[in-house]
Amino acid sequence: MAQIVQAKIQRWGNGLGLRVAGLIRDIPHFTPDSVVEVEVFEDGFTVRKAKQSHRQLPFSEAELLTGLTSDTAQAGLLAHPTAAEIDN
């Protein structure tokens, strides 16, 4: 559903800002800390939610667990929960 909304670009600190409120916020379901992509053109720009990228981690779970035993896991360094932290 496309809507045309007029907004005003205003001075914001040393730059310019466009307030993301009302339909500009609600239709795309923007929330604080939303990651967006901004495509810039000669006569304006388009803002879209950023596509979530699948992050490739340096090690697989299997690689991290290779050679791990109760002796090498350093379980003695784990904190012990207090009585208030345990559900009774």
PyMOL Python script that loads the backbone (N, CA, C, O; Angstrom):
from pymol import cmd

cmd.read_pdbstr("""\
ATOM      1  N   MET A   1       0.845  -1.163   0.000  1.00  0.00           N
ATOM      2  CA  MET A   1       0.000   0.000   0.000  1.00  0.00           C
ATOM      3  C   MET A   1       0.897   1.234   0.000  1.00  0.00           C
ATOM      4  O   MET A   1       1.642   1.460   0.953  1.00  0.00           O
ATOM      5  N   ALA A   2       0.830   2.012  -1.039  1.00  0.00           N
ATOM      6  CA  ALA A   2       1.660   3.207  -1.148  1.00  0.00           C
ATOM      7  C   ALA A   2       0.843   4.437  -0.774  1.00  0.00           C
ATOM      8  O   ALA A   2      -0.316   4.568  -1.167  1.00  0.00           O
ATOM      9  N   GLN A   3       1.436   5.307  -0.036  1.00  0.00           N
ATOM     10  CA  GLN A   3       0.827   6.574   0.367  1.00  0.00           C
ATOM     11  C   GLN A   3       1.828   7.676   0.056  1.00  0.00           C
ATOM     12  O   GLN A   3       3.037   7.488   0.195  1.00  0.00           O
ATOM     13  N   ILE A   4       1.321   8.818  -0.362  1.00  0.00           N
ATOM     14  CA  ILE A   4       2.186   9.979  -0.547  1.00  0.00           C
ATOM     15  C   ILE A   4       1.985  10.880   0.660  1.00  0.00           C
ATOM     16  O   ILE A   4       0.866  11.295   0.961  1.00  0.00           O
ATOM     17  N   VAL A   5       3.073  11.176   1.341  1.00  0.00           N
ATOM     18  CA  VAL A   5       3.037  11.990   2.550  1.00  0.00           C
ATOM     19  C   VAL A   5       3.993  13.155   2.354  1.00  0.00           C
ATOM     20  O   VAL A   5       5.144  12.955   1.963  1.00  0.00           O
ATOM     21  N   GLN A   6       3.531  14.366   2.619  1.00  0.00           N
ATOM     22  CA  GLN A   6       4.427  15.515   2.553  1.00  0.00           C
ATOM     23  C   GLN A   6       5.087  15.695   3.908  1.00  0.00           C
ATOM     24  O   GLN A   6       4.435  15.617   4.949  1.00  0.00           O
ATOM     25  N   ALA A   7       6.375  15.934   3.879  1.00  0.00           N
ATOM     26  CA  ALA A   7       7.134  16.167   5.099  1.00  0.00           C
ATOM     27  C   ALA A   7       8.119  17.288   4.824  1.00  0.00           C
ATOM     28  O   ALA A   7       8.369  17.630   3.669  1.00  0.00           O
ATOM     29  N   LYS A   8       8.668  17.850   5.859  1.00  0.00           N
ATOM     30  CA  LYS A   8       9.593  18.967   5.720  1.00  0.00           C
ATOM     31  C   LYS A   8      10.967  18.551   6.232  1.00  0.00           C
ATOM     32  O   LYS A   8      11.097  18.039   7.343  1.00  0.00           O
ATOM     33  N   ILE A   9      11.977  18.775   5.419  1.00  0.00           N
ATOM     34  CA  ILE A   9      13.359  18.533   5.837  1.00  0.00           C
ATOM     35  C   ILE A   9      13.810  19.763   6.614  1.00  0.00           C
ATOM     36  O   ILE A   9      13.708  20.891   6.131  1.00  0.00           O
ATOM     37  N   GLN A  10      14.312  19.529   7.827  1.00  0.00           N
ATOM     38  CA  GLN A  10      14.691  20.631   8.701  1.00  0.00           C
ATOM     39  C   GLN A  10      16.132  20.472   9.170  1.00  0.00           C
ATOM     40  O   GLN A  10      16.720  19.394   9.093  1.00  0.00           O
ATOM     41  N   ARG A  11      16.680  21.581   9.657  1.00  0.00           N
ATOM     42  CA  ARG A  11      18.032  21.551  10.201  1.00  0.00           C
ATOM     43  C   ARG A  11      18.031  20.664  11.440  1.00  0.00           C
ATOM     44  O   ARG A  11      17.145  20.769  12.288  1.00  0.00           O
ATOM     45  N   TRP A  12      19.031  19.790  11.541  1.00  0.00           N
ATOM     46  CA  TRP A  12      19.152  18.876  12.675  1.00  0.00           C
ATOM     47  C   TRP A  12      20.629  18.824  13.032  1.00  0.00           C
ATOM     48  O   TRP A  12      21.398  18.103  12.396  1.00  0.00           O
ATOM     49  N   GLY A  13      21.028  19.578  14.039  1.00  0.00           N
ATOM     50  CA  GLY A  13      22.451  19.676  14.364  1.00  0.00           C
ATOM     51  C   GLY A  13      23.184  20.340  13.217  1.00  0.00           C
ATOM     52  O   GLY A  13      22.778  21.404  12.749  1.00  0.00           O
ATOM     53  N   ASN A  14      24.268  19.717  12.759  1.00  0.00           N
ATOM     54  CA  ASN A  14      25.025  20.242  11.624  1.00  0.00           C
ATOM     55  C   ASN A  14      24.500  19.732  10.295  1.00  0.00           C
ATOM     56  O   ASN A  14      25.036  20.083   9.243  1.00  0.00           O
ATOM     57  N   GLY A  15      23.458  18.909  10.324  1.00  0.00           N
ATOM     58  CA  GLY A  15      22.933  18.333   9.091  1.00  0.00           C
ATOM     59  C   GLY A  15      21.471  18.671   8.903  1.00  0.00           C
ATOM     60  O   GLY A  15      20.948  19.624   9.480  1.00  0.00           O
ATOM     61  N   LEU A  16      20.827  17.864   8.080  1.00  0.00           N
ATOM     62  CA  LEU A  16      19.405  18.002   7.824  1.00  0.00           C
ATOM     63  C   LEU A  16      18.716  16.728   8.258  1.00  0.00           C
ATOM     64  O   LEU A  16      19.309  15.650   8.204  1.00  0.00           O
ATOM     65  N   GLY A  17      17.468  16.837   8.688  1.00  0.00           N
ATOM     66  CA  GLY A  17      16.747  15.658   9.152  1.00  0.00           C
ATOM     67  C   GLY A  17      15.326  15.629   8.632  1.00  0.00           C
ATOM     68  O   GLY A  17      14.725  16.664   8.347  1.00  0.00           O
ATOM     69  N   LEU A  18      14.812  14.439   8.516  1.00  0.00           N
ATOM     70  CA  LEU A  18      13.426  14.202   8.135  1.00  0.00           C
ATOM     71  C   LEU A  18      12.814  13.389   9.256  1.00  0.00           C
ATOM     72  O   LEU A  18      13.251  12.267   9.515  1.00  0.00           O
ATOM     73  N   ARG A  19      11.822  13.925   9.920  1.00  0.00           N
ATOM     74  CA  ARG A  19      11.216  13.237  11.061  1.00  0.00           C
ATOM     75  C   ARG A  19      10.432  12.027  10.566  1.00  0.00           C
ATOM     76  O   ARG A  19       9.589  12.141   9.677  1.00  0.00           O
ATOM     77  N   VAL A  20      10.720  10.872  11.150  1.00  0.00           N
ATOM     78  CA  VAL A  20      10.040   9.625  10.785  1.00  0.00           C
ATOM     79  C   VAL A  20       8.919   9.427  11.798  1.00  0.00           C
ATOM     80  O   VAL A  20       9.128   8.862  12.871  1.00  0.00           O
ATOM     81  N   ALA A  21       7.730   9.898  11.444  1.00  0.00           N
ATOM     82  CA  ALA A  21       6.580   9.827  12.348  1.00  0.00           C
ATOM     83  C   ALA A  21       5.331   9.508  11.531  1.00  0.00           C
ATOM     84  O   ALA A  21       5.355   9.546  10.301  1.00  0.00           O
ATOM     85  N   GLY A  22       4.258   9.198  12.217  1.00  0.00           N
ATOM     86  CA  GLY A  22       2.982   8.958  11.554  1.00  0.00           C
ATOM     87  C   GLY A  22       3.065   7.825  10.549  1.00  0.00           C
ATOM     88  O   GLY A  22       3.627   6.767  10.832  1.00  0.00           O
ATOM     89  N   LEU A  23       2.500   8.057   9.368  1.00  0.00           N
ATOM     90  CA  LEU A  23       2.475   7.019   8.329  1.00  0.00           C
ATOM     91  C   LEU A  23       3.875   6.635   7.867  1.00  0.00           C
ATOM     92  O   LEU A  23       4.117   5.484   7.502  1.00  0.00           O
ATOM     93  N   ILE A  24       4.803   7.603   7.882  1.00  0.00           N
ATOM     94  CA  ILE A  24       6.179   7.306   7.458  1.00  0.00           C
ATOM     95  C   ILE A  24       6.790   6.248   8.372  1.00  0.00           C
ATOM     96  O   ILE A  24       7.614   5.449   7.928  1.00  0.00           O
ATOM     97  N   ARG A  25       6.401   6.237   9.621  1.00  0.00           N
ATOM     98  CA  ARG A  25       6.878   5.251  10.594  1.00  0.00           C
ATOM     99  C   ARG A  25       5.990   4.012  10.616  1.00  0.00           C
ATOM    100  O   ARG A  25       6.488   2.888  10.670  1.00  0.00           O
ATOM    101  N   ASP A  26       4.678   4.216  10.574  1.00  0.00           N
ATOM    102  CA  ASP A  26       3.733   3.123  10.823  1.00  0.00           C
ATOM    103  C   ASP A  26       3.596   2.130   9.675  1.00  0.00           C
ATOM    104  O   ASP A  26       3.580   0.922   9.910  1.00  0.00           O
ATOM    105  N   ILE A  27       3.497   2.609   8.446  1.00  0.00           N
ATOM    106  CA  ILE A  27       3.278   1.686   7.320  1.00  0.00           C
ATOM    107  C   ILE A  27       4.440   0.707   7.158  1.00  0.00           C
ATOM    108  O   ILE A  27       4.192  -0.490   7.015  1.00  0.00           O
ATOM    109  N   PRO A  28       5.707   1.162   7.173  1.00  0.00           N
ATOM    110  CA  PRO A  28       6.807   0.180   7.076  1.00  0.00           C
ATOM    111  C   PRO A  28       7.174  -0.468   8.413  1.00  0.00           C
ATOM    112  O   PRO A  28       8.103  -1.274   8.478  1.00  0.00           O
ATOM    113  N   HIS A  29       6.450  -0.120   9.476  1.00  0.00           N
ATOM    114  CA  HIS A  29       6.702  -0.689  10.811  1.00  0.00           C
ATOM    115  C   HIS A  29       8.120  -0.384  11.303  1.00  0.00           C
ATOM    116  O   HIS A  29       8.797  -1.258  11.845  1.00  0.00           O
ATOM    117  N   PHE A  30       8.563   0.865  11.110  1.00  0.00           N
ATOM    118  CA  PHE A  30       9.855   1.276  11.643  1.00  0.00           C
ATOM    119  C   PHE A  30       9.754   1.432  13.156  1.00  0.00           C
ATOM    120  O   PHE A  30       8.741   1.901  13.675  1.00  0.00           O
ATOM    121  N   THR A  31      10.797   1.039  13.844  1.00  0.00           N
ATOM    122  CA  THR A  31      10.890   1.183  15.289  1.00  0.00           C
ATOM    123  C   THR A  31      12.241   1.821  15.604  1.00  0.00           C
ATOM    124  O   THR A  31      13.107   1.884  14.731  1.00  0.00           O
ATOM    125  N   PRO A  32      12.436   2.294  16.834  1.00  0.00           N
ATOM    126  CA  PRO A  32      13.767   2.810  17.170  1.00  0.00           C
ATOM    127  C   PRO A  32      14.828   1.742  16.881  1.00  0.00           C
ATOM    128  O   PRO A  32      14.615   0.559  17.148  1.00  0.00           O
ATOM    129  N   ASP A  33      15.936   2.156  16.352  1.00  0.00           N
ATOM    130  CA  ASP A  33      17.066   1.291  15.994  1.00  0.00           C
ATOM    131  C   ASP A  33      16.799   0.412  14.781  1.00  0.00           C
ATOM    132  O   ASP A  33      17.549  -0.535  14.541  1.00  0.00           O
ATOM    133  N   SER A  34      15.740   0.699  13.998  1.00  0.00           N
ATOM    134  CA  SER A  34      15.531  -0.038  12.744  1.00  0.00           C
ATOM    135  C   SER A  34      16.720   0.218  11.826  1.00  0.00           C
ATOM    136  O   SER A  34      17.159   1.358  11.673  1.00  0.00           O
ATOM    137  N   VAL A  35      17.232  -0.830  11.226  1.00  0.00           N
ATOM    138  CA  VAL A  35      18.328  -0.697  10.265  1.00  0.00           C
ATOM    139  C   VAL A  35      17.697  -0.515   8.892  1.00  0.00           C
ATOM    140  O   VAL A  35      16.831  -1.294   8.493  1.00  0.00           O
ATOM    141  N   VAL A  36      18.128   0.510   8.176  1.00  0.00           N
ATOM    142  CA  VAL A  36      17.543   0.824   6.876  1.00  0.00           C
ATOM    143  C   VAL A  36      18.632   0.955   5.822  1.00  0.00           C
ATOM    144  O   VAL A  36      19.806   1.161   6.130  1.00  0.00           O
ATOM    145  N   GLU A  37      18.208   0.829   4.572  1.00  0.00           N
ATOM    146  CA  GLU A  37      19.071   1.121   3.424  1.00  0.00           C
ATOM    147  C   GLU A  37      18.529   2.383   2.778  1.00  0.00           C
ATOM    148  O   GLU A  37      17.320   2.518   2.592  1.00  0.00           O
ATOM    149  N   VAL A  38      19.410   3.301   2.436  1.00  0.00           N
ATOM    150  CA  VAL A  38      18.998   4.543   1.792  1.00  0.00           C
ATOM    151  C   VAL A  38      19.584   4.550   0.389  1.00  0.00           C
ATOM    152  O   VAL A  38      20.802   4.520   0.213  1.00  0.00           O
ATOM    153  N   GLU A  39      18.707   4.589  -0.604  1.00  0.00           N
ATOM    154  CA  GLU A  39      19.136   4.659  -2.004  1.00  0.00           C
ATOM    155  C   GLU A  39      19.013   6.119  -2.429  1.00  0.00           C
ATOM    156  O   GLU A  39      17.927   6.695  -2.365  1.00  0.00           O
ATOM    157  N   VAL A  40      20.118   6.717  -2.861  1.00  0.00           N
ATOM    158  CA  VAL A  40      20.159   8.147  -3.140  1.00  0.00           C
ATOM    159  C   VAL A  40      20.124   8.384  -4.646  1.00  0.00           C
ATOM    160  O   VAL A  40      20.846   7.740  -5.407  1.00  0.00           O
ATOM    161  N   PHE A  41      19.278   9.315  -5.056  1.00  0.00           N
ATOM    162  CA  PHE A  41      19.133   9.716  -6.451  1.00  0.00           C
ATOM    163  C   PHE A  41      19.435  11.207  -6.562  1.00  0.00           C
ATOM    164  O   PHE A  41      19.574  11.897  -5.551  1.00  0.00           O
ATOM    165  N   GLU A  42      19.535  11.692  -7.777  1.00  0.00           N
ATOM    166  CA  GLU A  42      19.784  13.114  -8.014  1.00  0.00           C
ATOM    167  C   GLU A  42      18.652  13.977  -7.439  1.00  0.00           C
ATOM    168  O   GLU A  42      18.896  15.089  -6.969  1.00  0.00           O
ATOM    169  N   ASP A  43      17.428  13.468  -7.476  1.00  0.00           N
ATOM    170  CA  ASP A  43      16.277  14.275  -7.045  1.00  0.00           C
ATOM    171  C   ASP A  43      15.637  13.796  -5.739  1.00  0.00           C
ATOM    172  O   ASP A  43      14.526  14.217  -5.413  1.00  0.00           O
ATOM    173  N   GLY A  44      16.316  12.925  -4.987  1.00  0.00           N
ATOM    174  CA  GLY A  44      15.747  12.479  -3.725  1.00  0.00           C
ATOM    175  C   GLY A  44      16.375  11.184  -3.250  1.00  0.00           C
ATOM    176  O   GLY A  44      17.493  10.843  -3.636  1.00  0.00           O
ATOM    177  N   PHE A  45      15.653  10.474  -2.417  1.00  0.00           N
ATOM    178  CA  PHE A  45      16.159   9.206  -1.898  1.00  0.00           C
ATOM    179  C   PHE A  45      14.997   8.314  -1.502  1.00  0.00           C
ATOM    180  O   PHE A  45      13.877   8.780  -1.292  1.00  0.00           O
ATOM    181  N   THR A  46      15.286   7.020  -1.403  1.00  0.00           N
ATOM    182  CA  THR A  46      14.311   6.029  -0.968  1.00  0.00           C
ATOM    183  C   THR A  46      14.879   5.325   0.258  1.00  0.00           C
ATOM    184  O   THR A  46      16.049   4.940   0.274  1.00  0.00           O
ATOM    185  N   VAL A  47      14.054   5.159   1.277  1.00  0.00           N
ATOM    186  CA  VAL A  47      14.463   4.478   2.506  1.00  0.00           C
ATOM    187  C   VAL A  47      13.697   3.173   2.597  1.00  0.00           C
ATOM    188  O   VAL A  47      12.470   3.164   2.504  1.00  0.00           O
ATOM    189  N   ARG A  48      14.408   2.071   2.777  1.00  0.00           N
ATOM    190  CA  ARG A  48      13.786   0.754   2.920  1.00  0.00           C
ATOM    191  C   ARG A  48      14.412   0.037   4.105  1.00  0.00           C
ATOM    192  O   ARG A  48      15.563   0.282   4.464  1.00  0.00           O
ATOM    193  N   LYS A  49      13.627  -0.859   4.709  1.00  0.00           N
ATOM    194  CA  LYS A  49      14.196  -1.710   5.749  1.00  0.00           C
ATOM    195  C   LYS A  49      15.340  -2.507   5.145  1.00  0.00           C
ATOM    196  O   LYS A  49      15.237  -3.001   4.022  1.00  0.00           O
ATOM    197  N   ALA A  50      16.421  -2.629   5.886  1.00  0.00           N
ATOM    198  CA  ALA A  50      17.562  -3.409   5.406  1.00  0.00           C
ATOM    199  C   ALA A  50      17.204  -4.884   5.458  1.00  0.00           C
ATOM    200  O   ALA A  50      16.564  -5.350   6.401  1.00  0.00           O
ATOM    201  N   LYS A  51      17.619  -5.599   4.446  1.00  0.00           N
ATOM    202  CA  LYS A  51      17.411  -7.044   4.441  1.00  0.00           C
ATOM    203  C   LYS A  51      18.375  -7.660   5.438  1.00  0.00           C
ATOM    204  O   LYS A  51      19.551  -7.297   5.488  1.00  0.00           O
ATOM    205  N   GLN A  52      17.873  -8.589   6.227  1.00  0.00           N
ATOM    206  CA  GLN A  52      18.740  -9.253   7.193  1.00  0.00           C
ATOM    207  C   GLN A  52      19.707 -10.149   6.443  1.00  0.00           C
ATOM    208  O   GLN A  52      19.309 -11.021   5.670  1.00  0.00           O
ATOM    209  N   SER A  53      20.974  -9.916   6.687  1.00  0.00           N
ATOM    210  CA  SER A  53      21.978 -10.743   6.028  1.00  0.00           C
ATOM    211  C   SER A  53      22.365 -11.886   6.956  1.00  0.00           C
ATOM    212  O   SER A  53      22.442 -11.722   8.174  1.00  0.00           O
ATOM    213  N   HIS A  54      22.602 -13.030   6.364  1.00  0.00           N
ATOM    214  CA  HIS A  54      23.039 -14.188   7.143  1.00  0.00           C
ATOM    215  C   HIS A  54      24.525 -14.017   7.402  1.00  0.00           C
ATOM    216  O   HIS A  54      25.327 -13.993   6.469  1.00  0.00           O
ATOM    217  N   ARG A  55      24.879 -13.901   8.645  1.00  0.00           N
ATOM    218  CA  ARG A  55      26.273 -13.661   9.020  1.00  0.00           C
ATOM    219  C   ARG A  55      27.023 -14.982   9.108  1.00  0.00           C
ATOM    220  O   ARG A  55      26.603 -15.897   9.817  1.00  0.00           O
ATOM    221  N   GLN A  56      28.115 -15.076   8.399  1.00  0.00           N
ATOM    222  CA  GLN A  56      28.952 -16.270   8.413  1.00  0.00           C
ATOM    223  C   GLN A  56      29.920 -16.173   9.582  1.00  0.00           C
ATOM    224  O   GLN A  56      30.798 -15.310   9.606  1.00  0.00           O
ATOM    225  N   LEU A  57      29.755 -17.054  10.539  1.00  0.00           N
ATOM    226  CA  LEU A  57      30.637 -17.063  11.701  1.00  0.00           C
ATOM    227  C   LEU A  57      31.941 -17.787  11.371  1.00  0.00           C
ATOM    228  O   LEU A  57      31.949 -18.663  10.506  1.00  0.00           O
ATOM    229  N   PRO A  58      33.043 -17.440  12.041  1.00  0.00           N
ATOM    230  CA  PRO A  58      34.334 -18.031  11.692  1.00  0.00           C
ATOM    231  C   PRO A  58      34.461 -19.510  12.038  1.00  0.00           C
ATOM    232  O   PRO A  58      35.280 -20.206  11.438  1.00  0.00           O
ATOM    233  N   PHE A  59      33.669 -20.011  12.994  1.00  0.00           N
ATOM    234  CA  PHE A  59      33.754 -21.411  13.394  1.00  0.00           C
ATOM    235  C   PHE A  59      32.356 -21.995  13.481  1.00  0.00           C
ATOM    236  O   PHE A  59      31.406 -21.301  13.845  1.00  0.00           O
ATOM    237  N   SER A  60      32.233 -23.271  13.146  1.00  0.00           N
ATOM    238  CA  SER A  60      30.956 -23.961  13.327  1.00  0.00           C
ATOM    239  C   SER A  60      30.850 -24.413  14.781  1.00  0.00           C
ATOM    240  O   SER A  60      31.843 -24.428  15.508  1.00  0.00           O
ATOM    241  N   GLU A  61      29.648 -24.779  15.194  1.00  0.00           N
ATOM    242  CA  GLU A  61      29.461 -25.270  16.559  1.00  0.00           C
ATOM    243  C   GLU A  61      30.297 -26.527  16.791  1.00  0.00           C
ATOM    244  O   GLU A  61      30.891 -26.698  17.855  1.00  0.00           O
ATOM    245  N   ALA A  62      30.337 -27.402  15.790  1.00  0.00           N
ATOM    246  CA  ALA A  62      31.110 -28.641  15.919  1.00  0.00           C
ATOM    247  C   ALA A  62      32.594 -28.339  16.117  1.00  0.00           C
ATOM    248  O   ALA A  62      33.259 -28.993  16.922  1.00  0.00           O
ATOM    249  N   GLU A  63      33.121 -27.344  15.381  1.00  0.00           N
ATOM    250  CA  GLU A  63      34.533 -26.983  15.530  1.00  0.00           C
ATOM    251  C   GLU A  63      34.818 -26.423  16.927  1.00  0.00           C
ATOM    252  O   GLU A  63      35.873 -26.690  17.503  1.00  0.00           O
ATOM    253  N   LEU A  64      33.882 -25.653  17.463  1.00  0.00           N
ATOM    254  CA  LEU A  64      34.076 -25.092  18.802  1.00  0.00           C
ATOM    255  C   LEU A  64      34.065 -26.167  19.877  1.00  0.00           C
ATOM    256  O   LEU A  64      34.744 -26.033  20.895  1.00  0.00           O
ATOM    257  N   LEU A  65      33.300 -27.232  19.660  1.00  0.00           N
ATOM    258  CA  LEU A  65      33.178 -28.289  20.660  1.00  0.00           C
ATOM    259  C   LEU A  65      34.228 -29.384  20.522  1.00  0.00           C
ATOM    260  O   LEU A  65      34.343 -30.238  21.401  1.00  0.00           O
ATOM    261  N   THR A  66      34.994 -29.373  19.436  1.00  0.00           N
ATOM    262  CA  THR A  66      36.013 -30.388  19.222  1.00  0.00           C
ATOM    263  C   THR A  66      37.026 -30.366  20.364  1.00  0.00           C
ATOM    264  O   THR A  66      37.605 -29.325  20.674  1.00  0.00           O
ATOM    265  N   GLY A  67      37.231 -31.517  20.980  1.00  0.00           N
ATOM    266  CA  GLY A  67      38.206 -31.646  22.052  1.00  0.00           C
ATOM    267  C   GLY A  67      37.741 -31.116  23.394  1.00  0.00           C
ATOM    268  O   GLY A  67      38.510 -31.114  24.355  1.00  0.00           O
ATOM    269  N   LEU A  68      36.504 -30.669  23.480  1.00  0.00           N
ATOM    270  CA  LEU A  68      35.998 -30.134  24.743  1.00  0.00           C
ATOM    271  C   LEU A  68      35.531 -31.263  25.646  1.00  0.00           C
ATOM    272  O   LEU A  68      34.680 -32.066  25.263  1.00  0.00           O
ATOM    273  N   THR A  69      36.084 -31.317  26.826  1.00  0.00           N
ATOM    274  CA  THR A  69      35.692 -32.318  27.820  1.00  0.00           C
ATOM    275  C   THR A  69      35.382 -31.596  29.126  1.00  0.00           C
ATOM    276  O   THR A  69      35.557 -30.381  29.222  1.00  0.00           O
ATOM    277  N   SER A  70      34.928 -32.331  30.119  1.00  0.00           N
ATOM    278  CA  SER A  70      34.657 -31.705  31.418  1.00  0.00           C
ATOM    279  C   SER A  70      35.941 -31.160  32.037  1.00  0.00           C
ATOM    280  O   SER A  70      35.890 -30.247  32.861  1.00  0.00           O
ATOM    281  N   ASP A  71      37.085 -31.708  31.652  1.00  0.00           N
ATOM    282  CA  ASP A  71      38.360 -31.216  32.179  1.00  0.00           C
ATOM    283  C   ASP A  71      38.822 -29.945  31.478  1.00  0.00           C
ATOM    284  O   ASP A  71      39.490 -29.104  32.080  1.00  0.00           O
ATOM    285  N   THR A  72      38.460 -29.806  30.196  1.00  0.00           N
ATOM    286  CA  THR A  72      38.935 -28.650  29.430  1.00  0.00           C
ATOM    287  C   THR A  72      37.905 -27.533  29.337  1.00  0.00           C
ATOM    288  O   THR A  72      38.208 -26.471  28.794  1.00  0.00           O
ATOM    289  N   ALA A  73      36.709 -27.742  29.845  1.00  0.00           N
ATOM    290  CA  ALA A  73      35.639 -26.750  29.721  1.00  0.00           C
ATOM    291  C   ALA A  73      35.737 -25.624  30.736  1.00  0.00           C
ATOM    292  O   ALA A  73      34.996 -24.646  30.635  1.00  0.00           O
ATOM    293  N   GLN A  74      36.618 -25.732  31.696  1.00  0.00           N
ATOM    294  CA  GLN A  74      36.806 -24.729  32.737  1.00  0.00           C
ATOM    295  C   GLN A  74      35.514 -24.471  33.506  1.00  0.00           C
ATOM    296  O   GLN A  74      35.179 -23.326  33.811  1.00  0.00           O
ATOM    297  N   ALA A  75      34.795 -25.547  33.816  1.00  0.00           N
ATOM    298  CA  ALA A  75      33.535 -25.432  34.549  1.00  0.00           C
ATOM    299  C   ALA A  75      33.740 -24.823  35.925  1.00  0.00           C
ATOM    300  O   ALA A  75      32.809 -24.243  36.484  1.00  0.00           O
ATOM    301  N   GLY A  76      34.927 -24.941  36.476  1.00  0.00           N
ATOM    302  CA  GLY A  76      35.203 -24.362  37.782  1.00  0.00           C
ATOM    303  C   GLY A  76      35.164 -22.845  37.784  1.00  0.00           C
ATOM    304  O   GLY A  76      35.065 -22.232  38.847  1.00  0.00           O
ATOM    305  N   LEU A  77      35.239 -22.229  36.609  1.00  0.00           N
ATOM    306  CA  LEU A  77      35.212 -20.774  36.526  1.00  0.00           C
ATOM    307  C   LEU A  77      33.795 -20.221  36.427  1.00  0.00           C
ATOM    308  O   LEU A  77      33.604 -19.005  36.454  1.00  0.00           O
ATOM    309  N   LEU A  78      32.802 -21.095  36.312  1.00  0.00           N
ATOM    310  CA  LEU A  78      31.424 -20.636  36.205  1.00  0.00           C
ATOM    311  C   LEU A  78      30.943 -20.082  37.538  1.00  0.00           C
ATOM    312  O   LEU A  78      31.313 -20.587  38.598  1.00  0.00           O
ATOM    313  N   ALA A  79      30.127 -19.052  37.481  1.00  0.00           N
ATOM    314  CA  ALA A  79      29.545 -18.472  38.698  1.00  0.00           C
ATOM    315  C   ALA A  79      28.437 -19.381  39.196  1.00  0.00           C
ATOM    316  O   ALA A  79      27.724 -19.997  38.404  1.00  0.00           O
ATOM    317  N   HIS A  80      28.299 -19.462  40.482  1.00  0.00           N
ATOM    318  CA  HIS A  80      27.234 -20.266  41.075  1.00  0.00           C
ATOM    319  C   HIS A  80      26.035 -19.362  41.334  1.00  0.00           C
ATOM    320  O   HIS A  80      26.194 -18.284  41.905  1.00  0.00           O
ATOM    321  N   PRO A  81      24.833 -19.780  40.924  1.00  0.00           N
ATOM    322  CA  PRO A  81      23.655 -18.932  41.124  1.00  0.00           C
ATOM    323  C   PRO A  81      23.325 -18.776  42.606  1.00  0.00           C
ATOM    324  O   PRO A  81      23.539 -19.683  43.411  1.00  0.00           O
ATOM    325  N   THR A  82      22.805 -17.618  42.936  1.00  0.00           N
ATOM    326  CA  THR A  82      22.360 -17.385  44.309  1.00  0.00           C
ATOM    327  C   THR A  82      20.963 -17.962  44.476  1.00  0.00           C
ATOM    328  O   THR A  82      20.307 -18.296  43.489  1.00  0.00           O
ATOM    329  N   ALA A  83      20.504 -18.081  45.713  1.00  0.00           N
ATOM    330  CA  ALA A  83      19.175 -18.632  45.987  1.00  0.00           C
ATOM    331  C   ALA A  83      18.091 -17.799  45.314  1.00  0.00           C
ATOM    332  O   ALA A  83      17.081 -18.348  44.873  1.00  0.00           O
ATOM    333  N   ALA A  84      18.280 -16.494  45.229  1.00  0.00           N
ATOM    334  CA  ALA A  84      17.286 -15.617  44.609  1.00  0.00           C
ATOM    335  C   ALA A  84      17.181 -15.852  43.104  1.00  0.00           C
ATOM    336  O   ALA A  84      16.151 -15.544  42.503  1.00  0.00           O
ATOM    337  N   GLU A  85      18.231 -16.392  42.490  1.00  0.00           N
ATOM    338  CA  GLU A  85      18.235 -16.621  41.049  1.00  0.00           C
ATOM    339  C   GLU A  85      17.635 -17.962  40.660  1.00  0.00           C
ATOM    340  O   GLU A  85      17.385 -18.205  39.479  1.00  0.00           O
ATOM    341  N   ILE A  86      17.403 -18.823  41.618  1.00  0.00           N
ATOM    342  CA  ILE A  86      16.892 -20.164  41.332  1.00  0.00           C
ATOM    343  C   ILE A  86      15.398 -20.185  41.589  1.00  0.00           C
ATOM    344  O   ILE A  86      14.938 -19.781  42.657  1.00  0.00           O
ATOM    345  N   ASP A  87      14.629 -20.664  40.594  1.00  0.00           N
ATOM    346  CA  ASP A  87      13.180 -20.810  40.760  1.00  0.00           C
ATOM    347  C   ASP A  87      12.909 -22.005  41.649  1.00  0.00           C
ATOM    348  O   ASP A  87      13.407 -23.099  41.384  1.00  0.00           O
ATOM    349  N   ASN A  88      12.147 -21.818  42.671  1.00  0.00           N
ATOM    350  CA  ASN A  88      11.780 -22.922  43.565  1.00  0.00           C
ATOM    351  C   ASN A  88      10.377 -23.390  43.276  1.00  0.00           C
ATOM    352  O   ASN A  88       9.887 -24.314  43.926  1.00  0.00           O
TER     353      ASN A  88
END
""", "prot")
cmd.dss("prot")
cmd.show_as("cartoon", "prot")
cmd.util.cbc("prot")
cmd.orient("prot")
